[in-house]
Amino acid sequence: MSESIPEMLKQRVRVRAMTLADLPEVIQIERDAYPYPWSEGIFRDCVRVGYFCRVLEFRGVVQGYGIMSFAADEAHLLNICVHPDLRDQGVGRRLLQYLLEHAVSVGMSCAYLEVRPSNPVAIYLYESMGFVRVGIRKGYYQGSPAREDAWVYKLNLPFELPQRIDETV
């Protein structure tokens, strides 16, 4: 009996700290995913200032990343992305769970994020994880021909996660 793709992924996915050496792979995933990607400088600054920057590896290759900042008792999910080849297989959900577990472990009471209204896949993921829309940031995202609003989502922490995601997975 052959393993399903999600079961194979569960056994071969690892989350670890992002380093500057990971940036070429991270930037390529970012560019493939978004019409207005973050610059290398933004990623470099996130690592440099000590944000919670993690990469997701599959078979030893960086296939996703997540970046969170913490202030007072709030976590802010700044960026999360998974390579297109691994989408719709639960990998993004696992990475998001991992990030949220870390936020809980360092005493955060809630997590915030912004998302483009034109990104229904991300909205579905966030809402399925318990995030609730709490506001709008007008003209937040670069766009063409006009800027796009951001929907602001909030999740109260702690909350029961379906399973624990360890860095050594």
DSSP file (Angstrom, degrees, kcal/mol; ACC not computed):
  #  RESIDUE AA STRUCTURE BP1 BP2  ACC     N-H-->O    O-->H-N    N-H-->O    O-->H-N    TCO  KAPPA ALPHA  PHI   PSI    X-CA   Y-CA   Z-CA
    1    1 A M              0   0    0      0, 0.0     2,-0.2     0, 0.0     0, 0.0   0.000 360.0 360.0 360.0 126.5    0.0    0.0    0.0
    2    2 A S        -     0   0    0      1,-0.1     2,-0.1     0, 0.0     0, 0.0  -0.503 360.0-110.0 -84.8 151.3    1.5    3.3   -1.0
    3    3 A E        -     0   0    0     -2,-0.2     2,-0.1     1,-0.1    -1,-0.1  -0.463  30.7-115.9 -75.0 146.5    1.7    6.4    1.2
    4    4 A S     >  -     0   0    0     -2,-0.1     4,-2.2     1,-0.1     5,-0.2  -0.439  28.5-110.7 -74.5 159.3   -0.5    9.4    0.5
    5    5 A I  H  > S+     0   0    0      1,-0.2     4,-2.8     2,-0.2     5,-0.2   0.921 118.4  52.7 -59.4 -45.3    1.4   12.6   -0.4
    6    6 A P  H  > S+     0   0    0      0, 0.0     4,-2.4     0, 0.0    -1,-0.2   0.890 109.4  49.7 -59.4 -36.8    0.3   14.3    2.9
    7    7 A E  H  > S+     0   0    0      2,-0.2     4,-1.4     1,-0.2    -2,-0.2   0.905 111.3  48.6 -67.4 -39.9    1.7   11.3    4.9
    8    8 A M  H  X S+     0   0    0     -4,-2.2     4,-1.2     1,-0.2     3,-0.3   0.928 112.6  49.1 -62.0 -44.0    5.0   11.5    2.9
    9    9 A L  H  X S+     0   0    0     -4,-2.8     4,-1.3     1,-0.2     3,-0.5   0.905 105.3  57.3 -62.1 -41.9    5.2   15.2    3.6
   10   10 A K  H  < S+     0   0    0     -4,-2.4    -1,-0.2     1,-0.3    -2,-0.2   0.852 111.1  43.8 -58.2 -35.1    4.4   14.8    7.3
   11   11 A Q  H  < S+     0   0    0     -4,-1.4    -1,-0.3    -3,-0.3    -2,-0.2   0.714 120.8  38.0 -83.7 -21.1    7.5   12.5    7.6
   12   12 A R  H  < S+     0   0    0     -4,-1.2    47,-1.3    -3,-0.5     2,-0.4   0.354  88.9 102.9-116.0   5.7    9.9   14.6    5.5
   13   13 A V  E  <  -A   58   0A   0     -4,-1.3     2,-0.4   156,-0.4    45,-0.2  -0.750  44.1-179.1 -94.0 136.7    9.0   18.2    6.4
   14   14 A R  E     -A   57   0A   0     43,-2.4    43,-3.7    -2,-0.4     2,-0.4  -0.998  15.1-153.6-135.2 137.9   11.3   20.1    8.8
   15   15 A V  E     +A   56   0A   0    152,-0.6     2,-0.3   151,-0.4    41,-0.2  -0.933  27.5 157.3-110.2 134.1   11.0   23.6   10.1
   16   16 A R  E     -A   55   0A   0     39,-2.2    39,-2.8    -2,-0.4     2,-0.0  -0.930  46.9 -68.5-147.7 169.5   14.1   25.5   11.2
   17   17 A A  E     -A   54   0A   0     -2,-0.3     2,-0.3    37,-0.2    37,-0.3  -0.346  51.2-119.7 -61.9 138.8   15.5   29.0   11.7
   18   18 A M        -     0   0    0     35,-2.5     2,-0.3    48,-0.1    35,-0.2  -0.615  31.8-167.2 -78.0 138.4   15.9   31.0    8.5
   19   19 A T    >   -     0   0    0     -2,-0.3     3,-1.4     1,-0.1     4,-0.4  -0.787  37.5-105.7-118.7 167.4   19.5   32.1    7.8
   20   20 A L  G >  S+     0   0    0     -2,-0.3     3,-1.2     1,-0.3    -1,-0.1   0.826 119.5  64.3 -60.5 -30.1   20.8   34.7    5.4
   21   21 A A  G 3  S+     0   0    0      1,-0.2     4,-0.3     2,-0.1    -1,-0.3   0.732  96.4  58.2 -66.1 -21.4   22.1   31.7    3.3
   22   22 A D  G X> S+     0   0    0     -3,-1.4     4,-2.3     1,-0.2     3,-0.7   0.636  80.0  93.1 -79.7 -14.7   18.4   30.7    2.7
   23   23 A L  H <> S+     0   0    0     -3,-1.2     4,-3.2    -4,-0.4     5,-0.3   0.820  76.4  57.0 -57.8 -38.9   17.4   34.0    1.2
   24   24 A P  H 3> S+     0   0    0      0, 0.0     4,-1.8     0, 0.0    -1,-0.2   0.934 113.9  40.7 -57.8 -42.7   18.0   33.1   -2.5
   25   25 A E  H <> S+     0   0    0     -3,-0.7     4,-2.1    -4,-0.3    -2,-0.2   0.915 116.6  49.5 -69.5 -42.2   15.5   30.2   -2.2
   26   26 A V  H  X S+     0   0    0     -4,-2.3     4,-2.5     1,-0.2    -1,-0.2   0.927 111.4  49.1 -61.4 -46.2   13.1   32.2   -0.1
   27   27 A I  H  X S+     0   0    0     -4,-3.2     4,-2.6     1,-0.2    -1,-0.2   0.872 109.0  52.7 -64.4 -37.6   13.1   35.1   -2.5
   28   28 A Q  H  X S+     0   0    0     -4,-1.8     4,-2.2    -5,-0.3    -1,-0.2   0.921 110.4  47.1 -64.8 -42.5   12.5   32.8   -5.5
   29   29 A I  H  X S+     0   0    0     -4,-2.1     4,-1.4     2,-0.2    -2,-0.2   0.931 112.8  50.5 -62.0 -44.5    9.5   31.3   -3.7
   30   30 A E  H  X S+     0   0    0     -4,-2.5     4,-2.1     1,-0.2     3,-0.3   0.914 111.3  47.6 -59.0 -45.3    8.3   34.8   -2.9
   31   31 A R  H  < S+     0   0    0     -4,-2.6    -1,-0.2     1,-0.2    -2,-0.2   0.858 111.5  50.5 -66.8 -35.6    8.7   36.0   -6.5
   32   32 A D  H  < S+     0   0    0     -4,-2.2    -1,-0.2    -5,-0.2    -2,-0.2   0.769 116.3  42.8 -71.2 -24.4    6.9   32.9   -7.8
   33   33 A A  H  < S+     0   0    0     -4,-1.4    -2,-0.2    -3,-0.3    -1,-0.2   0.802 111.8  44.3 -93.1 -32.0    4.0   33.5   -5.5
   34   34 A Y     <  -     0   0    0     -4,-2.1    -1,-0.1    -5,-0.2     0, 0.0  -0.912  57.9-145.4-127.1 141.6    3.3   37.2   -5.5
   35   35 A P  S    S+     0   0    0      0, 0.0    -1,-0.1     0, 0.0    -4,-0.0   0.758 108.0  35.7 -70.8 -22.8    3.0   39.9   -8.2
   36   36 A Y  S    S-     0   0    0     -6,-0.1   106,-0.1   106,-0.1    -5,-0.1  -0.670  89.8-173.2-128.2  75.8    4.5   42.4   -5.7
   37   37 A P        -     0   0    0      0, 0.0    -6,-0.1     0, 0.0     2,-0.1  -0.226  30.2 -98.2 -73.0 158.2    7.1   40.3   -3.8
   38   38 A W        -     0   0    0      1,-0.1     2,-0.1     2,-0.1    -4,-0.1  -0.387  44.7-114.1 -63.4 151.3    9.1   41.5   -0.8
   39   39 A S     >  -     0   0    0      1,-0.1     4,-1.7    -2,-0.1     3,-0.3  -0.418  21.8-109.6 -82.8 164.1   12.6   42.6   -1.6
   40   40 A E  H  > S+     0   0    0      1,-0.2     4,-2.9     2,-0.2     5,-0.2   0.879 119.3  59.9 -59.3 -37.4   15.7   40.8   -0.5
   41   41 A G  H  > S+     0   0    0      1,-0.2     4,-2.5     2,-0.2    -1,-0.2   0.870 102.0  51.2 -60.7 -38.3   16.4   43.8    1.8
   42   42 A I  H  > S+     0   0    0     -3,-0.3     4,-2.2     2,-0.2    -1,-0.2   0.945 113.0  44.9 -65.1 -47.2   13.1   43.3    3.6
   43   43 A F  H  X S+     0   0    0     -4,-1.7     4,-2.1     1,-0.2     5,-0.2   0.930 113.1  51.4 -60.8 -44.8   13.9   39.6    4.2
   44   44 A R  H  X S+     0   0    0     -4,-2.9     4,-2.7     1,-0.2    -1,-0.2   0.906 110.2  49.3 -58.9 -43.4   17.5   40.4    5.2
   45   45 A D  H  X S+     0   0    0     -4,-2.5     4,-2.7     2,-0.2     6,-0.2   0.888 107.3  54.8 -64.7 -39.4   16.2   43.0    7.7
   46   46 A C  H  <>S+     0   0    0     -4,-2.2     5,-2.1     1,-0.2     4,-0.5   0.909 113.5  41.5 -61.3 -42.2   13.7   40.6    9.2
   47   47 A V  H ><5S+     0   0    0     -4,-2.1     3,-0.9     3,-0.2    -2,-0.2   0.931 115.1  51.9 -68.1 -45.3   16.5   38.1    9.9
   48   48 A R  H 3<5S+     0   0    0     -4,-2.7    -2,-0.2     1,-0.2    -1,-0.2   0.875 109.4  47.1 -61.3 -41.8   18.9   40.8   11.1
   49   49 A V  T 3<5S-     0   0    0     -4,-2.7    -1,-0.2    -5,-0.1    -2,-0.2   0.527 117.7-108.6 -84.1  -3.9   16.5   42.4   13.7
   50   50 A G  T < 5 +     0   0    0     -3,-0.9    -3,-0.2    -4,-0.5    -2,-0.1   0.732  55.6 163.8  90.1  22.5   15.6   39.0   15.1
   51   51 A Y      < -     0   0    0     -5,-2.1     2,-1.4    -6,-0.2    18,-0.2  -0.276  57.9 -90.6 -61.4 162.1   12.0   38.4   14.0
   52   52 A F  E     + B   0  68A   0     16,-2.4    16,-2.0   -35,-0.1     2,-0.5  -0.648  60.7 174.9 -79.1  94.2   10.8   34.8   14.3
   53   53 A C  E     + B   0  67A   0     -2,-1.4   -35,-2.5    14,-0.2     2,-0.4  -0.910   2.1 173.0-110.3 121.5   11.9   33.7   10.8
   54   54 A R  E     -AB  17  66A   0     12,-2.7    12,-2.4    -2,-0.5     2,-0.4  -0.951  18.6-152.4-129.8 147.8   11.5   30.1    9.9
   55   55 A V  E     -AB  16  65A   0    -39,-2.8   -39,-2.2    -2,-0.4     2,-0.5  -0.897  13.1-139.0-114.2 151.1   11.9   28.0    6.7
   56   56 A L  E     -AB  15  64A   0      8,-2.6     7,-3.5    -2,-0.4     8,-1.0  -0.944  20.4-161.0-108.1 123.6   10.1   24.8    5.9
   57   57 A E  E     -AB  14  62A   0    -43,-3.7   -43,-2.4    -2,-0.5     2,-0.4  -0.858  10.7-170.5-107.2 141.1   12.3   22.2    4.2
   58   58 A F  E >  S-AB  13  61A   0      3,-2.5     3,-1.4    -2,-0.4   -45,-0.2  -0.985  82.1 -13.3-128.0 119.4   11.1   19.2    2.3
   59   59 A R  T 3  S-     0   0    0    -47,-1.3    -1,-0.1    -2,-0.4   -46,-0.1   0.867 130.7 -54.4  54.8  39.1   13.7   16.7    1.4
   60   60 A G  T 3  S+     0   0    0    -48,-0.4     2,-0.4     1,-0.2    -1,-0.2   0.504 115.9 110.1  80.1   5.0   16.4   19.2    2.4
   61   61 A V  E <  S-B   58   0A   0     -3,-1.4    -3,-2.5   -36,-0.0     2,-0.3  -0.939  76.2-111.7-116.9 135.0   15.2   22.0    0.1
   62   62 A V  E     +B   57   0A   0     -2,-0.4    -5,-0.3    -5,-0.2     3,-0.1  -0.482  44.1 162.8 -64.0 122.9   13.6   25.2    1.3
   63   63 A Q  E     +     0   0A   0     -7,-3.5    20,-3.7    -2,-0.3     2,-0.3   0.318  59.6   0.7-125.7   2.8    9.9   25.0    0.2
   64   64 A G  E     -BC  56  82A   0     -8,-1.0    -8,-2.6    18,-0.3     2,-0.3  -0.977  56.5-157.8-176.5 172.5    8.3   27.6    2.4
   65   65 A Y  E     -BC  55  81A   0     16,-2.3    16,-2.3    -2,-0.3     2,-0.3  -0.989   3.0-159.7-160.9 158.5    8.8   30.2    5.0
   66   66 A G  E     -BC  54  80A   0    -12,-2.4   -12,-2.7    -2,-0.3     2,-0.4  -0.993   5.0-165.3-145.8 142.6    7.1   32.2    7.7
   67   67 A I  E     +BC  53  79A   0     12,-2.8    11,-2.4    -2,-0.3    12,-1.4  -0.994  10.7 175.1-133.2 126.9    7.9   35.4    9.5
   68   68 A M  E     -BC  52  77A   0    -16,-2.0   -16,-2.4    -2,-0.4     2,-0.3  -0.958  13.1-157.8-128.7 148.0    6.4   36.7   12.7
   69   69 A S  E     - C   0  76A   0      7,-2.1     7,-2.7    -2,-0.3     2,-0.4  -0.863  10.0-148.7-117.1 160.0    7.1   39.7   14.9
   70   70 A F  E     + C   0  75A   0     -2,-0.3     2,-0.3     5,-0.2     5,-0.2  -0.994  18.8 168.2-131.3 133.9    6.2   40.1   18.6
   71   71 A A  E >   - C   0  74A   0      3,-2.5     3,-2.9    -2,-0.4     2,-0.2  -0.981  66.4 -32.6-146.5 134.8    5.3   43.3   20.4
   72   72 A A  T 3  S-     0   0    0     -2,-0.3    -2,-0.0     1,-0.3     0, 0.0  -0.410 126.4 -32.6  53.8-119.4    3.8   43.5   23.9
   73   73 A D  T 3  S+     0   0    0     -2,-0.2    36,-3.5    35,-0.1    37,-1.1   0.029 118.0 100.4-116.6  27.6    1.6   40.4   24.0
   74   74 A E  E <   -Cd  71 110A   0     -3,-2.9    -3,-2.5    34,-0.2     2,-0.4  -0.932  54.7-153.7-118.9 136.4    0.7   40.4   20.3
   75   75 A A  E     -Cd  70 111A   0     35,-2.8    37,-2.5    -2,-0.4     2,-0.5  -0.822   9.0-158.9 -99.1 144.5    2.1   38.3   17.4
   76   76 A H  E     -Cd  69 112A   0     -7,-2.7    -7,-2.1    -2,-0.4     2,-0.9  -0.962  11.0-144.7-127.9 115.6    2.0   39.6   13.9
   77   77 A L  E     +Cd  68 113A   0     35,-3.0    37,-0.5    -2,-0.5    -9,-0.2  -0.689  23.5 176.2 -78.0 109.0    2.2   37.2   11.0
   78   78 A L  E     -     0   0A   0    -11,-2.4     2,-0.3    -2,-0.9    -1,-0.2   0.833  60.8  -5.5 -86.7 -35.9    4.2   39.2    8.5
   79   79 A N  E     +C   67   0A   0    -12,-1.4   -12,-2.8     2,-0.0     2,-0.3  -0.951  55.0 172.6-162.3 137.0    4.6   36.7    5.7
   80   80 A I  E     +C   66   0A   0     -2,-0.3     2,-0.3   -14,-0.2   -14,-0.2  -0.970  14.7 160.5-147.2 135.4    3.9   33.0    5.1
   81   81 A C  E     -C   65   0A   0    -16,-2.3   -16,-2.3    -2,-0.3     2,-0.4  -0.989  21.0-159.0-158.0 144.7    4.3   31.2    1.8
   82   82 A V  E     -C   64   0A   0     -2,-0.3   -18,-0.3   -18,-0.2     5,-0.1  -0.975  38.8 -96.6-126.0 141.5    4.7   27.7    0.5
   83   83 A H    >   -     0   0    0    -20,-3.7     3,-2.1    -2,-0.4     4,-0.4  -0.235  36.7-117.1 -52.6 140.0    6.1   26.6   -2.9
   84   84 A P  G >  S+     0   0    0      0, 0.0     3,-1.2     0, 0.0    -1,-0.1   0.808 111.7  63.8 -53.1 -32.8    3.4   26.1   -5.5
   85   85 A D  G 3  S+     0   0    0      1,-0.2    -2,-0.1   -22,-0.0   -22,-0.0   0.727 107.3  42.5 -65.9 -20.3    4.3   22.4   -5.8
   86   86 A L  G X >S+     0   0    0     -3,-2.1     3,-0.7   -23,-0.2     5,-0.6   0.310  87.6 118.3-109.1   8.2    3.4   21.7   -2.2
   87   87 A R  T < 5 +     0   0    0     -3,-1.2    -4,-0.0    -4,-0.4     0, 0.0  -0.354  69.2  27.5 -74.5 157.7    0.2   23.7   -2.0
   88   88 A D  T 3 5S+     0   0    0      1,-0.1    -1,-0.2    -2,-0.1    -3,-0.0   0.754  97.7  94.4  63.6  27.5   -3.2   22.1   -1.2
   89   89 A Q  T < 5S-     0   0    0     -3,-0.7    -2,-0.1   -84,-0.1   -80,-0.1   0.203 104.6 -99.4-129.8  13.3   -1.4   19.3    0.8
   90   90 A G  T  >5S+     0   0    0    -81,-0.0     4,-2.0     3,-0.0     5,-0.1   0.476  90.5 117.7  86.0   1.7   -1.6   20.7    4.3
   91   91 A V  H  ><S+     0   0    0     -5,-0.6     4,-2.4     2,-0.2     5,-0.2   0.925  75.5  48.3 -70.7 -44.7    1.9   22.1    4.3
   92   92 A G  H  > S+     0   0    0     -6,-0.3     4,-2.6     1,-0.2    -1,-0.2   0.891 111.3  52.0 -61.6 -39.1    0.9   25.7    4.7
   93   93 A R  H  > S+     0   0    0      2,-0.2     4,-2.7     1,-0.2    -1,-0.2   0.915 109.2  49.6 -62.1 -44.4   -1.5   24.8    7.5
   94   94 A R  H  X S+     0   0    0     -4,-2.0     4,-2.4     2,-0.2    -2,-0.2   0.908 111.8  48.5 -62.9 -41.5    1.3   22.9    9.3
   95   95 A L  H  X S+     0   0    0     -4,-2.4     4,-2.4     2,-0.2    -2,-0.2   0.921 111.8  48.9 -65.4 -43.1    3.6   25.9    9.0
   96   96 A L  H  X S+     0   0    0     -4,-2.6     4,-2.5     2,-0.2    -2,-0.2   0.915 110.5  51.2 -62.5 -42.6    1.0   28.2   10.3
   97   97 A Q  H  X S+     0   0    0     -4,-2.7     4,-2.7     1,-0.2    -2,-0.2   0.924 109.2  51.4 -58.5 -44.5    0.3   25.9   13.3
   98   98 A Y  H  X S+     0   0    0     -4,-2.4     4,-2.0     1,-0.2    -2,-0.2   0.932 110.8  47.2 -59.0 -47.1    4.0   25.8   14.0
   99   99 A L  H  X S+     0   0    0     -4,-2.4     4,-2.1     1,-0.2    -1,-0.2   0.908 113.1  48.6 -62.5 -42.6    4.2   29.6   14.0
  100  100 A L  H  X S+     0   0    0     -4,-2.5     4,-2.3     1,-0.2    -1,-0.2   0.883 107.8  54.7 -67.6 -38.0    1.1   30.0   16.2
  101  101 A E  H  X S+     0   0    0     -4,-2.7     4,-2.5     1,-0.2    -1,-0.2   0.905 108.1  50.0 -60.5 -40.1    2.4   27.4   18.7
  102  102 A H  H  X S+     0   0    0     -4,-2.0     4,-1.5     2,-0.2    -2,-0.2   0.924 107.8  53.2 -64.5 -42.3    5.6   29.4   19.0
  103  103 A A  H  <>S+     0   0    0     -4,-2.1     5,-2.6     1,-0.2     3,-0.3   0.911 111.3  46.7 -58.3 -42.4    3.5   32.6   19.7
  104  104 A V  H ><5S+     0   0    0     -4,-2.3     3,-1.8     1,-0.2    -1,-0.2   0.915 108.0  56.4 -63.7 -42.7    1.7   30.7   22.4
  105  105 A S  H 3<5S+     0   0    0     -4,-2.5    -1,-0.2     1,-0.3    -2,-0.2   0.751 107.4  48.3 -65.6 -23.6    4.9   29.4   23.9
  106  106 A V  T 3<5S-     0   0    0     -4,-1.5    -1,-0.3    -3,-0.3    -2,-0.2   0.234 124.4-100.5-102.0  13.8    6.3   32.9   24.3
  107  107 A G  T < 5 +     0   0    0     -3,-1.8    -3,-0.2     1,-0.2     2,-0.2   0.682  61.5 161.5  86.6  19.7    3.2   34.2   25.9
  108  108 A M      < -     0   0    0     -5,-2.6    -1,-0.2    -6,-0.2   -34,-0.2  -0.495  27.6-158.7 -73.7 144.1    1.4   36.0   23.1
  109  109 A S  S    S+     0   0    0    -36,-3.5    48,-3.3     1,-0.2     2,-0.3   0.627  71.6   4.5 -96.6 -16.6   -2.4   36.7   23.8
  110  110 A C  E     -dE  74 156A   0    -37,-1.1   -35,-2.8    46,-0.3     2,-0.4  -0.986  60.4-137.6-159.9 163.9   -3.4   37.1   20.1
  111  111 A A  E     -dE  75 155A   0     44,-2.4    44,-2.4    -2,-0.3     2,-0.3  -0.990  17.2-165.8-129.6 139.3   -2.1   37.0   16.6
  112  112 A Y  E     +dE  76 154A   0    -37,-2.5   -35,-3.0    -2,-0.4     2,-0.3  -0.859  10.4 168.3-119.5 155.6   -2.8   39.4   13.7
  113  113 A L  E     -dE  77 153A   0     40,-1.7    40,-2.8    -2,-0.3     2,-0.4  -0.974  24.4-135.1-156.8 161.1   -2.3   39.2   10.0
  114  114 A E  E     - E   0 152A   0    -37,-0.5     2,-0.3    -2,-0.3    38,-0.2  -0.921  23.4-179.4-115.9 147.8   -3.2   41.1    6.8
  115  115 A V  E     - E   0 151A   0     36,-1.8    36,-3.0    -2,-0.4    -2,-0.0  -0.997  31.9-109.1-146.2 145.9   -4.4   39.4    3.7
  116  116 A R    >   -     0   0    0     -2,-0.3     3,-2.0    34,-0.2     7,-0.2  -0.562  22.4-135.3 -70.5 133.7   -5.5   40.6    0.2
  117  117 A P  T 3  S+     0   0    0      0, 0.0    -1,-0.1     0, 0.0    33,-0.1   0.759 106.3  64.8 -58.5 -22.3   -9.3   40.1   -0.3
  118  118 A S  T 3  S+     0   0    0      1,-0.2    -2,-0.1     2,-0.1    30,-0.0   0.291  84.3  80.8 -84.0  10.8   -8.2   38.7   -3.7
  119  119 A N    <>  +     0   0    0     -3,-2.0     4,-2.2     1,-0.2     3,-0.2  -0.667  50.2 164.9-116.2  74.8   -6.5   35.7   -2.0
  120  120 A P  H  > S+     0   0    0      0, 0.0     4,-2.5     0, 0.0     5,-0.2   0.800  72.5  58.9 -64.7 -29.0   -9.3   33.3   -1.3
  121  121 A V  H  > S+     0   0    0      2,-0.2     4,-2.1     1,-0.2     5,-0.1   0.941 109.9  42.5 -65.2 -46.2   -7.0   30.4   -0.6
  122  122 A A  H  > S+     0   0    0     -3,-0.2     4,-2.8     2,-0.2     5,-0.2   0.913 113.2  53.1 -65.7 -42.1   -5.2   32.2    2.2
  123  123 A I  H  X S+     0   0    0     -4,-2.2     4,-2.7     1,-0.2     5,-0.3   0.919 108.5  50.2 -59.6 -43.8   -8.5   33.6    3.6
  124  124 A Y  H  X S+     0   0    0     -4,-2.5     4,-2.5     2,-0.2    -1,-0.2   0.930 111.4  48.8 -59.9 -45.8   -9.9   30.0    3.7
  125  125 A L  H  X S+     0   0    0     -4,-2.1     4,-1.2     2,-0.2    -2,-0.2   0.955 113.5  45.7 -59.4 -51.2   -6.8   28.8    5.6
  126  126 A Y  H ><>S+     0   0    0     -4,-2.8     5,-2.3     1,-0.2     3,-0.5   0.922 114.8  46.4 -61.7 -45.1   -6.9   31.6    8.1
  127  127 A E  H ><5S+     0   0    0     -4,-2.7     3,-1.3     1,-0.2    -1,-0.2   0.875 109.2  55.2 -66.4 -35.6  -10.6   31.3    8.8
  128  128 A S  H 3<5S+     0   0    0     -4,-2.5    -1,-0.2    -5,-0.3    -2,-0.2   0.733 105.9  53.5 -68.7 -20.3  -10.3   27.5    9.1
  129  129 A M  T <<5S-     0   0    0     -4,-1.2    -1,-0.3    -3,-0.5    -2,-0.2   0.455 129.2 -96.5 -90.9  -2.6   -7.7   28.0   11.8
  130  130 A G  T < 5S+     0   0    0     -3,-1.3    26,-0.3     1,-0.3    -3,-0.2   0.423  72.3 148.0 105.4  -1.0  -10.0   30.3   13.7
  131  131 A F      < -     0   0    0     -5,-2.3     2,-0.4    -6,-0.2    -1,-0.3  -0.413  31.4-154.8 -66.3 144.2   -8.9   33.8   12.6
  132  132 A V  E     -F  154   0A   0     22,-2.6    22,-2.4    -2,-0.1     2,-0.3  -0.971  20.1-114.0-123.6 136.1  -11.7   36.4   12.5
  133  133 A R  E     +F  153   0A   0     -2,-0.4    20,-0.3    20,-0.2     3,-0.1  -0.534  39.6 166.4 -70.9 128.2  -11.8   39.5   10.3
  134  134 A V  E     -     0   0A   0     18,-3.1     2,-0.3    -2,-0.3    19,-0.2   0.454  54.4 -17.0-123.1  -6.0  -11.6   42.6   12.5
  135  135 A G  E     -F  152   0A   0     17,-1.3    17,-2.8     2,-0.0     2,-0.4  -0.994  53.6-109.2-177.8-178.1  -10.8   45.4   10.1
  136  136 A I  E     -F  151   0A   0     -2,-0.3     2,-0.6    15,-0.2    15,-0.2  -0.996  11.5-152.9-134.7 137.8   -9.6   46.8    6.8
  137  137 A R  E >   -F  150   0A   0     13,-2.7    13,-2.2    -2,-0.4     3,-1.2  -0.951  29.0-133.6-108.7 110.1   -6.4   48.7    6.0
  138  138 A K  E 3  S-     0   0A   0     -2,-0.6    11,-0.1     1,-0.3    10,-0.1  -0.399  80.5  -4.4 -67.0 132.5   -7.3   50.9    3.0
  139  139 A G  E 3  S+     0   0A   0      8,-0.2    10,-0.3    -2,-0.1    -1,-0.3   0.772  86.4 143.8  60.3  29.9   -4.8   50.8    0.1
  140  140 A Y  E <   +     0   0A   0     -3,-1.2     2,-0.3     8,-0.2     9,-0.2   0.880  53.4  56.7 -70.2 -41.3   -2.4   48.6    2.1
  141  141 A Y  E    S-F  148   0A   0      7,-3.1     7,-2.4    -4,-0.2     2,-0.1  -0.714  86.5-113.4-100.4 143.5   -1.1   46.5   -0.8
  142  142 A Q        +     0   0    0     -2,-0.3     2,-0.3     5,-0.2     5,-0.1  -0.426  49.3 161.8 -63.4 145.1    0.6   47.6   -4.0
  143  143 A G        -     0   0    0      2,-0.1     4,-0.1    -2,-0.1    -1,-0.0  -0.941  34.2 -85.1-156.0 175.9   -1.5   46.9   -7.0
  144  144 A S  S    S-     0   0    0     -2,-0.3     3,-0.0     1,-0.1    -2,-0.0  -0.967 106.5  -5.2-140.8 123.3   -2.1   47.7  -10.6
  145  145 A P  S    S+     0   0    0      0, 0.0     2,-0.3     0, 0.0    -2,-0.1  -0.987 142.1  12.0 -85.0 -15.9   -3.7   50.0  -11.6
  146  146 A A  S    S-     0   0    0     -4,-0.1    -2,-0.1     1,-0.1     2,-0.0  -0.787  83.3 -95.2-120.3 162.5   -4.7   50.8   -8.0
  147  147 A R        -     0   0    0     -2,-0.3     2,-0.4    -4,-0.1    -5,-0.2  -0.342  39.4-129.1 -69.0 156.7   -3.7   49.8   -4.5
  148  148 A E  E     - F   0 141A   0     -7,-2.4    -7,-3.1    -9,-0.1    -8,-0.2  -0.886  15.6-120.3-112.7 140.9   -5.6   46.9   -2.8
  149  149 A D  E     -     0   0A   0     -2,-0.4     2,-0.4   -10,-0.3   -11,-0.2  -0.243  23.3-132.7 -67.2 163.7   -7.1   47.0    0.7
  150  150 A A  E     - F   0 137A   0    -13,-2.2   -13,-2.7   -34,-0.2     2,-0.5  -0.970   6.9-138.4-117.1 137.7   -6.0   44.5    3.3
  151  151 A W  E     -EF 115 136A   0    -36,-3.0   -36,-1.8    -2,-0.4     2,-0.5  -0.841  21.0-141.3 -89.3 131.6   -8.3   42.6    5.5
  152  152 A V  E     -EF 114 135A   0    -17,-2.8   -18,-3.1    -2,-0.5   -17,-1.3  -0.821  19.1-168.5 -96.8 129.7   -7.1   42.4    9.0
  153  153 A Y  E     -EF 113 133A   0    -40,-2.8   -40,-1.7    -2,-0.5     2,-0.4  -0.883   4.0-164.2-118.8 149.8   -7.6   39.1   10.9
  154  154 A K  E     -EF 112 132A   0    -22,-2.4   -22,-2.6    -2,-0.3     2,-0.4  -0.986   6.2-168.8-134.0 143.1   -7.1   38.3   14.6
  155  155 A L  E     -E  111   0A   0    -44,-2.4   -44,-2.4    -2,-0.4     2,-0.3  -0.992  21.7-134.0-129.7 123.7   -6.8   35.0   16.5
  156  156 A N  E     -E  110   0A   0     -2,-0.4   -46,-0.3   -26,-0.3   -47,-0.1  -0.592  38.5-109.2 -75.6 137.1   -7.0   34.9   20.3
  157  157 A L  S    S+     0   0    0    -48,-3.3     2,-0.1    -2,-0.3     3,-0.0  -0.843  83.3  39.5-118.5 155.8   -4.3   32.8   21.9
  158  158 A P  S    S+     0   0    0      0, 0.0     2,-0.3     0, 0.0   -57,-0.1   0.668  72.4 155.6 -75.9 164.5   -3.9   30.3   23.3
  159  159 A F        -     0   0    0     -2,-0.1     2,-0.5    -4,-0.0   -55,-0.1  -0.963  50.4 -86.0-146.2 162.7   -6.2   28.0   21.4
  160  160 A E        -     0   0    0     -2,-0.3     3,-0.0    -3,-0.0    -3,-0.0  -0.572  41.2-156.0 -75.6 117.5   -6.3   24.2   20.9
  161  161 A L        -     0   0    0     -2,-0.5     3,-0.1     1,-0.1   -32,-0.0  -0.707  21.7-124.1 -91.3 147.0   -4.2   23.2   17.9
  162  162 A P  S    S-     0   0    0      0, 0.0     2,-0.3     0, 0.0    -1,-0.1   0.855  87.3  -8.9 -59.1 -36.8   -5.0   20.0   16.1
  163  163 A Q  S    S-     0   0    0    -69,-0.0     2,-0.3    -3,-0.0     0, 0.0  -0.986  75.9 -99.7-158.6 156.1   -1.4   18.6   16.6
  164  164 A R        -     0   0    0     -2,-0.3     2,-0.6    -3,-0.1   -66,-0.1  -0.608  28.6-154.4 -80.9 136.9    2.0   19.8   17.8
  165  165 A I        -     0   0    0     -2,-0.3     2,-0.2   -68,-0.1   -64,-0.0  -0.957  12.8-163.2-113.8 115.6    4.5   20.7   15.1
  166  166 A D    >   -     0   0    0     -2,-0.6     3,-1.7     1,-0.1  -151,-0.4  -0.661  29.3-122.4 -98.4 154.0    8.1   20.3   16.1
  167  167 A E  T 3  S+     0   0    0      1,-0.3  -152,-0.6    -2,-0.2    -1,-0.1   0.756 112.9  57.2 -63.1 -23.2   11.2   21.8   14.5
  168  168 A T  T 3         0   0    0      1,-0.2    -1,-0.3  -154,-0.1  -152,-0.1   0.307 360.0 360.0 -92.6  10.2   12.6   18.3   14.1
  169  169 A V    <         0   0    0     -3,-1.7  -156,-0.4  -154,-0.1    -1,-0.2   0.536 360.0 360.0 -59.0 360.0    9.6   17.0   12.1
